[in-house]
Amino acid sequence: MHIPDGYISPQTAGGLWALMVPVWYTAGYKAKRLLKARQAPLVAIGAAFTFVIMMFNIPVPGGTTGHAIGGTLVAVVLGPWTAVIALTVALVIQALFFGDGGLLALGANCLNIGFAMPVAGYYVYRVFSLGAAPGSARQWLAAGVGAYAGINVAAFLTAVQIGIQGDFFQTAAGAALYSPYGLSQAVPAMMAAHLTLVGFVEAAVTSLVVLYLQRTNPGLLLAAAESKKARAGGQRLKPLAIGLLLMIVFVPLGLLASAPAWGEWGPEEIREELGFIPEGMERFAGLWSGILPDYALPGDGGEPWAGVAAYVFSAILGLGIVSLLTYVIVRLTAGKDVRK
């Protein structure tokens, strides 16, 4: 679902960057009003969780892959605007360090994954959980429904942004300048994977974590509420931190499905499939490949063990950077703690 550079035009990318500016401003404003500095570790864990879970690729029909994101889960626990901050940090680090998603396309990826997904998922959750007693089955079921809706909203927006490029940006000969896939290809391909498989994985992960929190740490599920009393709910973070570290242990499982997700092929893969590379895609693809492209270390020799080691190292590095950066941002933007 991460749009690489070259798939959308600079005009589209720039417009989506511009759309994200008021979103980021609002997220910062909401953080100052609703968050307290002492919640920075929790938000950092939420951002790190989204980064790590996106490394668990799963095979989907057609020879491509997908992955859960955890955006609605973070929104359920922390509120939708805090989720925007957490997901934005994760997406920025993915693009800058690992070349996962383009820099020009970062505004598009933040709009789809970092904004539309958690906000849509959260409000679907709120509708389906309306009147549900804390700790009830309807609460965790509603979280799953919201997660399924949120990731499919993000997938649909991604497909539309990729699919309209050929209609608006063409060479003089009428060939596509950027994405060669029209709406009739992009929407069915993207939605088939997310409606039938990836959405259910996202829903299952979200429901299971919410159910776990209901049993072990119910105070966290009050963090997204508007009242100060709710936001002051207990935060037992040690089990969450341990769970995050355990995810690192199992992150090599994400290598079992190594094929790119639909719409994330490189130029040479496009050439193999279609026989040509669109001019604009060739110009902008690979504009920035990241410090550790594709979560791999330079000169690993292609050995399987080296790939696993690099993937684990990338997970640890990314987790550390995302956690630290999110922590600093929340400490700088959140309201001050009032000691009584």
N, C-alpha and C positions, 0 to 999 in steps of 0.2 A: 504493500500500500504506500510505501515511501516513493514519491515521484523523483526519479533522477533528473539531473540537468540534461537538457536536450529534448525532453518529452513535451515540454510546454514552452511557448514563446517567451522572450523577455518581457513583452507587453503583458501577457497573462501573469507571469511570475511577479512583475512589478506591481500590478494591480492587486494581487493577493497579499503581497507584502504590505501594501497600503491599507488593505482591509484589516490586517492584524494589528496595526498600530493602536487604534482605539480599543481593541480587545485586550492588548497587553496593558494599556493605561488603566482600563477598568479593573483588570485583575490586580494590578498594584494598588489601586484605590480600595478595592474590597479587602485585600490583605491587610492594609493599614487599619481598616475599620473593624474587621472580624477576627483577624489572627492576633495572637500574642507571641512575643518573642520566644517564650518557653515551648511553643509548639513547633519550632524550627526542626528539632530532631525527627518529629513525626512526619513532617512534610518531606524531609530529606529521605526518609525510609520509603515513603510513597513514590517519590521520583525514581529512586534507585530500583524499586520493584518493577516499575514500568520499563525501565531500561533493560533489566535482566530478563524479564519474561518475554520481551520481543526477540530474544536470542534463541528461544525454543521454537524452531521452525517445524511445521508439520506438513506432510505431503497432502496435496489436494489433487483431485482428478485433472488430467490434462498434463501431468508432469511438472507442475509448478508447486509452490509452497505458500503457506500463510502462517500467521502467528497471532496469539492473543496479545492484547495491549494493556489491559488493566485500567483503562481510563475511567470507566464508569465506577469501578471499585474505589479508586482514589477519590472520585467525586462524592460517592456515598459516605465515605469516612470523613473527608475534609471539606466538602463543598465544591461546587463546580468551578468557581473562580480560582480556588487554590489548586485544583486539578489542572487548570490551564497553565499555571506557573510550573508545576511539577513536570507536566508533559513537555512543555516548551524546553525546559532545561535538558531533558532526556533527548529530545529530537536535535537540539543544537549540538550536543556532544556526539551523538551518532553521526551527524553530518561532518563535523569538524575533524573528529579523530578517526572515524572508521569509514567515511565515505558512504554511509548508509543514508541515502536521500541527498539530493543536490543542495548546494548553497543558494543558487538562484531560485530553486524550487522550495526553499525552506519555508517561505511564507505560505505556500500552498499546503505543505505538509503540516505546518502548525495550525492552519485553518481547519483542515480535515481531521487530523488525529488529535491535535492539542486543544481544539476548541469545540468543533461540532460534535465530536464523539462524547466527551464527558458531559457537556451541557445537555445534549439530547438524551443521553443515557440517564442522567440524573433526574431530569423532569419526567421521563417515562417511569422511572423508579418511584418518584414521589406520587404520581397518579395511581400506580398499582398498589402502593403501600399506604395510601390514604386511610387513616383510621386504624391501621394495624397496630396491635399491641407490641411494645418493644420485646424482642426475643421471640416473636411468633414466626411460624413457618411462612406466612405471607410476606414478611419482611425480606427473608433471603430469597424467596421465589421472585419477588418484585425486583430485587437487585439483578437477578439473572435475566429477567425480561428486559430491564433497562440496558444491561450490557449487550444483549443481542441486538436491540434496536440501535444503540449507539455506534457499534462497530459497523453495522450495515449502512447507517447514515454516512459515516466517514468513507466507506467503500464506494457508495453511490456518488458522492461528491468527487472523489478521486477519478472515477470512471468518466464522469461528465467532463471534468477538466482536461483529461487526456483525449477524450473522444471528440471534442469540438475543434481541436487544433487544425485538423485537415480542412474543415469548412471555412476557417478564417485566415489561415496562413498557408499559402501555396506558392510554388515557383511559377514563372511565366508559362511553363508548360502544363501547369495544373497539378503537379505532383505535391505531395505533402512536404512541408518544410520541417516539421517537427514530428510529433507522434504520427505514425502511419496508420493507426487504428482509429476508425470512426466510432461514432456512438453505437452503431449496430453491432460492433465487435467488442468495444470496451465495456459497455454496461452488462451484457450477458456474461462475459468472461469474468469480470470482477464480482458480480453479484452471485453467480452460480457458486463460486468458492465460499463466499461469506454467508450466504443464506442457508447453504446446505451443510457446511462443516465448521468453518472458522467461527461463525457467530455462536454456534453451540458450544464450542470450546471456550470462547470468551464468557458465555453465560455460566458454564459449569465452574470455571475458575472463580468467577465473581461470587456466585451463590455459595460455593464451598468456603471461601474465605469469610464471607459475611456470617455464615452459620458458625464457623469457628470463633469469630469475634463475639457472637451472641453468647456462646458458652463460656468463653474465657476472659473476654475483655470488653464487656458491653459499653463501657464508658466511651470507647472510641467511636461507636456508632452514633453518638450524640454530637460529635464534633462538627458535623455539617449543619446542625440546627442554628437558628438565628439568635437564640437567647444566650445571654452571658452565662446563665446557669448551666445550659447544655454544653457550652464551649469549655466550661471549667471541669467537665467530666474527667474521670481518672484516665491516665495514660500509662499503661504498663508496656513499655517498648522493648524490653529485653527479649521476650518471645518472638517479636516481629523481627528483630535484628538477627536472632539465631536462625529463623526461617529463611531470611534473605541469604545468609551465608550457606545454608543447606542448598539453596537454589544454585549457587556457584558450583557445588559439588556435582550436580546433575546437568549443568549447562552443556557438557559435550553431547548430550542427547540431541541438541539442536543441530548437530552436524549430520545426523542420520538422514535428514532431508535437506540436501545441500543445493538443490536446484533453485534458481531465482524465483521470486514471486512474480505473478503476471504483471507485466508493465514495468519490470525492473531490469530488463535485459540490456546489456551493453551494445554498443554499435556493431561490433563484429557478430554478435548473436543475431542482431536484426538483419545483418547482411546475409547470414547463413539461411535465415528463414525466408526473407523476401527477395534476396538477390541485390539489394541496394541499401545504402544508408541515406536517409533524408538529409539534405544539405544543412539545415539548421541544427539537427541532432548531432551531426558530425562536428559542427563548429563548437557547440557548447558542452557536449558530453565529455566527461573527464576534466571539466574545468578545475575541479578540486577532487582528488581521489582520497583525501584523508591522510593522516599520519600513519595509521595502520590499516590500509585498505582491506575491506572485507574481513576485518577482525583477524588478520594474519600478520605474522612477523616477517620482516624482510629476510630473505635467504634461509627459509626454513627447510629447503631441500625437497619439499613436497612429500615428506614422509608422513604417514598417518598420525604417528605419535606427536610429531611436531605441530601438525594442524590442531590437534586436541589441546596441546599445551598452549599454543597461541590463542586459541579460542577462550580457554580458561583465564589466561593472562588478560586478554581484552575485557572479559567480563569483570574481573577484579579491578582493573584500571578504570573502566567506565563507571562501575559502581562507586568507586572512591571519588572520582571527579564529579559525577552527578550529585552525590550526597553532599559533598563539600560546597559545591556551587549553590545548590538549592538552600542549604543551611545559611550560607552567607546572605543570599538574596532575601530570605524570610526574615533574618535578623535585622536587615537594613530597612525592610519595608513594613514589617508588622508593627502593631501598636506596642507600646511599652507595657511591661508587666507592672501591675499595681500591687505592692505588698501591703498586707493588712496585719 
